[in-house]
Amino acid sequence: MSSQRIVFVVNPNAGNGATGREWPHLWTQARDRLGPFDAHMTSGPCDATRLAREAVCAGAEIVVCVGGDGTLNEVVNGLMDDGEAVGPEARVGYLPRGTGCDLGRSTPFPRDLDTALDNILNGKTRSIDIGRLFYQNHQGRASHRYFHNVLSFGLGGEVDERVNKTTKALGGFISFMWATLISILFYHTKRIHLQVDDHFDDELKAWNVAVANGQYHGGGMWIAPGADLNDGVFQVTIIGDLLLANVLLNLHKLYTGKIYDVDKVKMLRGRRVTARSPQRVLVDMDGEQPGQLPIAVDMIPSGLNIIAS
């Protein structure tokens, strides 16, 4: 039995409601394996942020997120403040139960319940970098948030908006693939002024720009092959001014790790990224769509402790 104080933050709506239906079984298995713990259910946006913050401030040593990428992003935001961890010794566990669950493709968060609970019980910890985003929200106000996986702007923001307005009953891959195909047909490249550290400063036309900590987003799109969650830098993927036919012809390479083989796709690396545009350019952050350009992004190396294999 665990002697550490553990708090579960559960999104019952994750996985198109499957998490809520599965929770009684998950709770029983977790109680038997981990011993007593507190559990809190979210009921709306930002609940996971508040619950995670309250848990750590009350002395929790492990906060276990049960949900998808968006829920995990909220938990991460609950544990970060002013560029550092709220509870430096606190750790984040994760039971992936959402539509995309892309972070689990870059670091081992097993979906198998027994293995996942064993990980939490054993408490094998690693630190990951955290990105900090300054952006304009939908009400036009300056805001900031943290992200653990991938931030993108352009087509990615349009896809998020479409996915989050439709059913996810077909699962992450199909939901994001369908939304991507539809968005591509109606989307036009945007004029973006992009700066990465002090070695890239240019105006370009692009379908999408991804500022990646992890390698995958959008339900399995391999947007940044080679990105590392703890190397202290972002990997920036620019999908430039391709013709629509070339986008469709090369779309499969976004899932096979061959994205950099495509003409007009460029990779940069850096710790700080800024972008602005005279056009409306939506932002995607860990599967959510919080606002639009202009943005500034910086890196917080080894910003958070997670429990992973």
Backbone hydrogen bonds, N-H to C=O, Kabsch-Sander energy under -0.5 kcal/mol:
donor,donor_aa,acceptor,acceptor_aa,energy
2,S,34,L,-1.5
6,I,4,Q,-0.6
7,V,62,I,-2.5
8,F,38,D,-3.0
9,V,64,V,-3.1
10,V,8,F,-0.5
10,V,40,H,-2.9
11,N,66,V,-2.7
14,A,11,N,-1.5
16,N,13,N,-0.6
17,G,13,N,-1.3
18,A,15,G,-1.4
19,T,14,A,-2.0
20,G,12,P,-2.0
21,R,17,G,-1.4
22,E,18,A,-2.0
23,W,19,T,-1.5
25,H,22,E,-0.7
26,L,22,E,-2.3
27,W,23,W,-3.5
28,T,24,P,-1.9
29,Q,25,H,-2.4
30,A,26,L,-2.8
31,R,27,W,-2.6
32,D,28,T,-2.2
33,R,29,Q,-1.8
34,L,30,A,-3.4
35,G,31,R,-1.8
38,D,6,I,-2.1
40,H,8,F,-2.4
42,T,10,V,-2.9
47,D,44,G,-1.6
50,R,46,C,-2.0
51,L,47,D,-3.0
52,A,48,A,-2.4
53,R,49,T,-2.1
54,E,50,R,-2.6
55,A,51,L,-2.2
56,V,52,A,-2.2
57,C,53,R,-2.5
58,A,54,E,-1.4
59,G,56,V,-1.6
60,A,55,A,-2.6
61,E,5,R,-2.1
62,I,5,R,-1.7
63,V,91,R,-2.6
64,V,7,V,-2.8
64,V,62,I,-0.6
65,C,63,V,-0.6
65,C,93,G,-2.8
66,V,9,V,-2.7
67,G,65,C,-0.6
67,G,95,L,-1.3
72,L,68,G,-2.4
73,N,69,D,-2.4
74,E,70,G,-2.0
75,V,71,T,-2.3
76,V,72,L,-2.8
77,N,73,N,-2.2
78,G,74,E,-1.7
79,L,75,V,-1.2
79,L,76,V,-0.7
80,M,77,N,-0.6
81,D,84,E,-2.8
84,E,81,D,-1.3
86,V,79,L,-3.0
90,A,87,G,-2.0
91,R,61,E,-2.4
92,V,305,N,-1.9
93,G,63,V,-2.3
93,G,91,R,-0.5
95,L,65,C,-3.1
97,R,67,G,-3.1
98,G,67,G,-0.8
105,R,102,D,-1.9
106,S,102,D,-0.5
106,S,103,L,-1.6
107,T,103,L,-1.7
109,F,107,T,-1.0
116,A,112,D,-2.5
117,L,113,L,-2.7
118,D,114,D,-2.1
119,N,115,T,-2.1
120,I,116,A,-1.9
121,L,117,L,-2.6
122,N,118,D,-2.8
123,G,119,N,-2.2
124,K,119,N,-0.7
126,R,306,I,-2.4
128,I,304,L,-2.6
129,D,229,L,-3.7
130,I,300,I,-2.1
131,G,147,F,-3.0
132,R,298,D,-2.8
133,L,145,R,-3.7
134,F,296,A,-3.0
135,Y,143,S,-2.4
136,Q,292,Q,-1.6
137,N,135,Y,-0.5
137,N,141,R,-2.7
138,H,290,P,-0.7
140,G,137,N,-2.1
143,S,135,Y,-2.9
145,R,133,L,-2.2
147,F,131,G,-2.6
151,L,211,V,-2.3
152,S,284,D,-3.0
153,F,209,V,-2.1
154,G,282,L,-2.2
155,L,207,W,-2.6
157,G,154,G,-0.6
157,G,282,L,-0.6
158,E,154,G,-1.4
159,V,155,L,-2.5
160,D,156,G,-2.3
161,E,157,G,-2.2
162,R,158,E,-2.0
163,V,159,V,-3.0
164,N,160,D,-2.9
165,K,161,E,-0.6
165,K,162,R,-0.7
166,T,163,V,-1.3
171,G,168,K,-1.9
172,G,99,T,-0.5
175,S,171,G,-2.2
176,F,172,G,-2.6
177,M,173,F,-2.6
178,W,174,I,-2.8
179,A,175,S,-2.0
180,T,176,F,-2.4
181,L,177,M,-2.5
182,I,178,W,-2.3
183,S,179,A,-2.4
184,I,180,T,-2.6
185,L,181,L,-1.5
186,F,182,I,-1.0
186,F,183,S,-0.6
187,Y,183,S,-1.4
190,K,206,A,-2.4
192,I,190,K,-0.6
192,I,204,L,-3.1
193,H,276,R,-2.8
194,L,192,I,-0.7
194,L,202,D,-2.8
195,Q,274,T,-2.5
196,V,200,F,-2.3
197,D,272,R,-2.7
199,H,196,V,-1.6
200,F,196,V,-1.1
202,D,194,L,-2.3
204,L,192,I,-2.8
206,A,190,K,-2.1
207,W,239,I,-2.8
207,W,240,G,-0.6
208,N,239,I,-1.4
209,V,153,F,-2.0
210,A,237,T,-2.6
211,V,151,L,-4.1
212,A,210,A,-0.7
212,A,235,Q,-2.7
213,N,149,N,-3.0
214,G,149,N,-1.6
217,H,221,M,-2.0
221,M,217,H,-2.4
222,W,254,L,-3.2
223,I,221,M,-1.8
224,A,215,Q,-2.2
227,A,224,A,-2.3
231,D,228,D,-1.0
234,F,270,G,-3.4
235,Q,212,A,-2.4
236,V,234,F,-0.6
236,V,268,L,-3.2
237,T,210,A,-2.3
237,T,235,Q,-0.6
238,I,236,V,-0.6
238,I,266,K,-3.1
239,I,208,N,-3.0
239,I,237,T,-0.6
240,G,238,I,-0.9
240,G,264,K,-2.8
242,L,240,G,-2.1
247,V,243,L,-2.1
248,L,244,L,-2.4
249,L,245,A,-2.4
250,N,246,N,-1.8
251,L,248,L,-0.7
253,K,250,N,-1.4
254,L,251,L,-1.7
255,Y,252,H,-1.7
256,T,252,H,-0.5
257,G,253,K,-0.6
258,K,253,K,-1.2
259,I,253,K,-0.6
261,D,258,K,-2.1
262,V,259,I,-1.3
265,V,262,V,-1.5
266,K,238,I,-2.4
266,K,264,K,-0.5
268,L,236,V,-2.5
270,G,234,F,-1.7
273,V,297,V,-2.5
274,T,195,Q,-2.4
275,A,295,I,-2.1
276,R,193,H,-1.6
281,V,279,Q,-0.7
282,L,280,R,-0.5
283,V,291,G,-2.6
284,D,152,S,-3.6
285,M,288,E,-3.0
286,D,150,V,-2.6
288,E,285,M,-1.8
292,Q,136,Q,-2.5
293,L,281,V,-2.1
295,I,275,A,-2.5
296,A,134,F,-2.1
297,V,273,V,-3.3
298,D,132,R,-2.1
299,M,271,R,-1.2
300,I,130,I,-2.8
303,G,128,I,-0.5
303,G,300,I,-1.2
304,L,128,I,-1.8
305,N,90,A,-0.5
306,I,126,R,-3.1
307,I,92,V,-2.9
308,A,124,K,-1.6
308,A,306,I,-0.6
309,S,108,P,-1.7
